[in-house]
Amino acid sequence: MLTLLGVAVVVLGFAARFNPLLVVVAAALVTGLTGGLSPIEVLAALGKAFNENRYVSAALLVLPLVGVLERAGLQERARTLITRFRGVSVGPFLIGYLAFRQITSALGLTSIAGQAQSIRPLVAPMAEGAVESRSGTLSDETREAVRAQAAATDNIGLFFGEDIFIAIGSILLMVGFLAANGVALDPIQLSIWAIPTALVAFVIHGFRLWRFDRRLRAEAQA
């Protein structure tokens, strides 16, 4: 049970708004020490995981690339592109992105999109452009609301979509915990039970996006 203190460290650290990297490292140290590892062994395990993680090098390449593209005008071009399609509004556009994010996450493709990879450089500017094509220049408050909806759509799509993927860490953790307590369960069974939750999340957030779209349309006509 002491090994679960790492979870408490994560909860308390995020609640206190400490640096996320510091919180995760502290939780790893607490978990390793309470699990009987020495400090050197904990650091060795962290180093091994860092070196073997194939996504580390990808992140080091993707983020600078996105920055260079933004400086070259990627956001402006994305906004201009969507304004050419007069029939596209922000609600259906973000609902379509929500479906894309959930489906790809359910297939384990969680890193092909995200806040840095797609929301900031592409999806948010295109959502703004969809509103501007109907309402004209946006106020700062409306622009921030559109960006917030785009960011929330990505988070919800990822959170509920990845639970369907059988090799996601949370599912494997539950399978291992239940097996240690004498309950045999296949990962696919947990994945299947995650599907209704993902569908309900899609319907609820899709309805919120539809209402958000209706509100912006009403404000534009007022």
C-alpha positions in Angstrom: 0.0 0.0 0.0 2.9 2.4 0.6 3.7 2.3 -3.1 0.4 4.2 -3.7 2.0 7.2 -1.9 3.3 8.2 -5.3 -0.4 8.8 -6.4 -0.9 11.0 -3.4 2.2 13.0 -4.4 0.8 13.5 -7.9 -2.6 14.7 -6.6 -1.1 17.0 -4.0 1.5 18.4 -6.4 -1.0 19.2 -9.1 -3.5 20.6 -6.6 -0.7 23.0 -5.3 0.2 23.8 -9.0 3.8 22.8 -8.7 5.9 22.2 -11.8 4.4 19.1 -13.5 7.8 17.6 -14.3 8.9 18.1 -10.7 5.7 16.5 -9.4 6.1 13.4 -11.7 9.8 12.9 -10.8 9.0 13.3 -7.1 6.2 10.7 -7.4 8.5 8.3 -9.2 11.1 8.7 -6.4 8.5 8.1 -3.7 7.1 5.1 -5.5 10.5 3.6 -6.1 11.7 4.1 -2.5 8.6 2.7 -0.9 8.8 -0.2 -3.3 12.2 -1.2 -1.9 14.5 0.4 -4.5 17.5 2.5 -3.6 17.8 6.1 -4.9 20.4 5.0 -7.5 18.1 2.2 -8.7 15.2 4.7 -9.1 17.3 7.1 -11.1 18.6 4.2 -13.2 15.0 3.1 -13.9 14.1 6.7 -14.9 17.1 7.0 -17.2 16.4 3.7 -18.9 12.8 4.6 -19.5 13.8 8.0 -20.9 16.3 6.5 -23.3 13.9 3.8 -24.4 11.0 6.1 -25.0 10.7 6.4 -28.8 8.5 9.5 -28.5 11.2 11.7 -26.8 13.2 12.2 -29.9 10.0 12.9 -31.9 8.9 15.6 -29.5 12.3 17.3 -29.8 11.8 17.5 -33.5 8.0 18.2 -33.7 7.9 21.2 -31.3 10.7 23.3 -33.1 9.1 22.4 -36.4 5.7 23.7 -35.3 7.4 26.9 -34.0 9.1 27.4 -37.4 5.9 26.8 -39.3 4.0 29.2 -37.0 6.6 31.9 -37.6 6.2 31.3 -41.4 2.5 32.1 -41.1 0.9 28.6 -40.6 -1.8 30.0 -38.3 -2.8 32.8 -40.7 -2.9 30.4 -43.6 -5.1 27.9 -41.7 -7.5 30.8 -40.7 -7.6 32.0 -44.3 -8.3 28.5 -45.7 -11.3 27.9 -43.5 -12.8 31.3 -44.3 -13.1 30.3 -47.9 -15.7 27.7 -47.0 -18.6 29.9 -46.1 -20.8 26.9 -45.1 -18.5 25.7 -42.4 -19.3 26.8 -38.8 -17.3 26.3 -35.7 -19.7 23.7 -34.1 -19.6 21.0 -36.9 -15.9 21.7 -37.5 -14.9 21.0 -33.9 -17.4 18.0 -33.7 -15.6 16.5 -36.7 -12.2 17.0 -35.0 -13.6 15.4 -31.8 -14.6 12.3 -33.8 -11.2 12.2 -35.4 -9.4 12.6 -32.1 -11.4 9.8 -30.4 -11.1 7.3 -33.2 -7.3 7.8 -33.6 -6.8 7.7 -29.8 -8.8 4.5 -29.6 -6.4 3.0 -32.2 -3.4 4.0 -30.0 -2.4 7.0 -32.2 -2.4 9.5 -29.3 0.6 11.5 -30.4 -0.5 12.4 -34.0 -2.5 15.4 -32.6 -2.5 17.4 -29.5 -2.4 20.9 -28.0 1.1 21.7 -29.5 0.9 19.6 -32.6 -2.6 20.5 -33.9 -4.7 22.7 -31.7 -2.4 25.8 -31.5 -1.1 25.8 -35.1 -4.1 24.5 -37.0 -7.4 23.7 -35.3 -7.8 26.8 -33.1 -7.0 29.2 -36.0 -9.3 27.4 -38.3 -12.1 27.5 -35.6 -11.5 31.2 -35.3 -11.7 31.6 -39.1 -15.0 29.7 -39.2 -16.5 32.2 -36.8 -15.0 35.2 -38.5 -16.4 34.1 -41.8 -19.9 34.6 -40.3 -19.4 37.3 -37.6 -16.5 39.4 -38.9 -13.7 40.5 -36.6 -13.9 38.7 -33.2 -13.7 40.3 -29.8 -10.9 39.2 -27.5 -13.5 37.4 -25.3 -15.0 35.5 -28.2 -11.6 34.6 -29.6 -10.5 33.2 -26.2 -13.7 31.2 -25.9 -13.2 29.7 -29.4 -9.6 28.7 -28.5 -10.8 27.2 -25.2 -13.4 25.1 -27.0 -10.8 23.8 -29.4 -8.4 22.9 -26.6 -11.2 21.2 -24.6 -12.3 19.2 -27.6 -8.8 17.8 -28.0 -8.6 16.9 -24.3 -12.0 15.2 -24.2 -11.3 13.3 -27.4 -8.0 12.0 -26.2 -9.1 11.2 -22.7 -12.1 9.1 -23.6 -10.7 7.7 -26.8 -7.4 6.3 -25.4 -9.3 4.3 -22.8 -10.5 2.0 -25.6 -7.0 1.1 -26.7 -6.1 -2.2 -25.1 -2.4 -1.3 -24.6 -2.9 2.0 -22.8 -1.2 2.3 -19.4 -4.4 2.7 -17.4 -5.9 -0.6 -18.7 -2.7 -2.6 -18.2 -2.4 -1.2 -14.7 -5.9 -2.3 -13.8 -5.4 -5.7 -15.4 -2.2 -6.2 -13.4 -3.8 -5.0 -10.2 -6.8 -7.3 -10.5 -4.6 -10.3 -11.5 -2.5 -9.7 -8.4 -5.7 -9.9 -6.3 -7.0 -13.1 -8.0 -9.3 -11.6 -10.6 -8.5 -12.7 -14.2 -9.5 -10.1 -16.7 -8.5 -9.6 -20.4 -7.6 -6.1 -21.5 -10.1 -6.3 -24.3 -12.9 -6.6 -21.8 -12.0 -3.3 -20.2 -11.6 -1.7 -23.7 -15.1 -2.8 -24.7 -16.6 -1.3 -21.5 -14.9 2.0 -22.3 -16.7 2.3 -25.6 -20.1 3.4 -24.1 -18.3 6.0 -22.0 -16.6 7.4 -25.1 -19.8 7.6 -27.0 -21.6 9.4 -24.2 -18.7 11.8 -23.9 -18.9 12.5 -27.6 -22.6 13.2 -27.5 -22.4 15.5 -24.4 -19.4 17.5 -25.7 -20.9 17.5 -29.2 -24.1 19.0 -27.8 -22.1 21.7 -26.0 -20.3 22.6 -29.2 -23.6 22.8 -31.0 -25.0 25.1 -28.4 -21.8 27.2 -28.5 -22.2 27.5 -32.3 -25.8 28.6 -31.9 -24.9 31.2 -29.4 -22.2 32.7 -31.6 -24.7 32.8 -34.5 -27.3 34.5 -32.4 -24.7 37.1 -31.3 -23.7 37.7 -34.9 -27.3 38.3 -36.0 -28.0 40.6 -33.0 
